[in-house]
Amino acid sequence: MLQLLLGRGTAGLPPAAPVDFATLRLPTSPNAALAAPPGTTSERHVEIPVFNLAPETAWALLRRLGDGMDRVWLTAEWPERRQAQWVERSRLANFPDLVNAEVRPLPGGTGLFLYSRSLTGYSDFGVNARRLAAWRAAFERAVATAK
């Protein structure tokens, strides 16, 4: 635990693993947030509309999403899933939170799935939900710039 909190970047983290958004079950604790296209999950989540762009284009944008964000490091990519994972560490206490993002072809375009969760503590005081809103906005800006 100490290494997790004292680490910088990806140091001290558990091994990266992809998220299966089809079977994902959110924890009962209020320290995780999910955003997904309508009708793709029965878990509580914020809905993200389907994007009108090719999955390959969305994947290229997604891979660069964390670039330039403060205290964000890429931990792994799974190109066959079009999924990536980052760690974002809090400014004051260096708490590591994981962010997984995936793009997937859906009827009408490409869906964006975002999942952010704390590795420590019970409650995140809404940090993960605010993070997903910021990541979604960053993706939407990247899409607008790419068009």
N, C-alpha and C positions, 0 to 999 in steps of 0.2 A: 504494500500500500504506500509506503514511504517513497519508493522509487517512482510510483505512479504520479505522486504529487510533486516530487522534486524534479522529475524529468523535464526536459525541454523538447519541444517538437514531438516526435513520435516515441521518445525514450520512455520506457517503463510501461508501455501499453500492452494489453493482451494481444495475441496474434489476430491479425485482421481476418474477417470472415464476411462473405457477402450476406445480404439480407434477402430472404425469400418473401417478397412483398405479398405473394398470394396466400401465404400461411402465417404471416406475421401476427403475433398477439402482443398488444401493448402491455407493459407492466401495470399492476394495480397502483403503484406509486405514481405521484404526479411529477415525474421527472423525465418524461419523454413526450415527443410530439410527432405527428404523422401528417403529411400532406400528400394527396393522391387525386387522380382523376375521378370524376363521378362514377359510381357503380363498380369500382375496382376493389373495394375492401369493405368489410362489415365493421371494422374497427372505427372508433371515433377519430375523425380526421378533419382537416381543412381541405375543401375541394379546390383542385387546380384544373382549369379548363384544358382541353386537349389543344396542342399547338399545331398550327398548319405548317409543318415542315417535315422533311424526311428524317427518319430515325438516325441516319448516318450524320446528317448535319447537326441534329440535336446532340448526338454523342460527342462530336467534335467540340461543341460549345460547352457541354457539361464537363468534359475533361479539364477545361481551363477555368472552371467556375471559381475555384478557391485561389487561383493566382492573384496575388496582390492583396488578399484579405489579411488583416492583422491577426497574428497568432493562429494561423490556419496552415496545416501541413497535410499533404496527400499521404495516406498510409498504404493504399492498395487500389488496384484497378482490376476489373474482371470484364475485359472487352466482349467476351461471348455473351455476357448479360447486359452489356452497356451500363455497367454499374461501377461506381467509384466510392471510396471511403476516405474521409478526412478526419483529423482531430482538430478541434478548436479549443484552445486553452483560455480560461478566464484571465482577465487582466490582473486582478488583485490577488487571488489565491492560487492561480495556476491550475485550477480544476480542469481535467480533460473531459470533453464531451465529444462523442462520435457523431458524425454526419454521414449517412449513406444516401446516395442519389442514383437514380436509374431512369433511363428513358426507354420507352417501349412502344412499338407500333400499336395503335388502337384504331378503331373505326373513326375516320375523320381526321387522322393525323398522328401525332406522337404524344404519348402521355409522359408526364414528369412525376416521379415518386420521390419524396424526401422524407427521411426519418432521422431525427436528432434525439440523442439520449445521453443522460449523465451517467458516468461510470461510478460516481460516488454520491452518497447522500440520498435522502428520501424525496425531498421536494426541490424543484429548481426555480420556484417563484416565477414561472412563466418564461424563463430564459430560452428554453428550447423552442417554444412556440414563436417567440420573437425572432429567434435565429432563422427558423424556417421561412418566416415572412421576408427576412432580408435576403436569404438565398434564392427564394422564388423571384423577388424583385430583380436580383442580379441576373438570373437566368432570362427573365423577360427583357431586360436591357440588352443582353447579349443577342437574343433573338431579333430584337428590333434593329440592332446595329448590323446584323448579318443579312438582313433583307434588303 
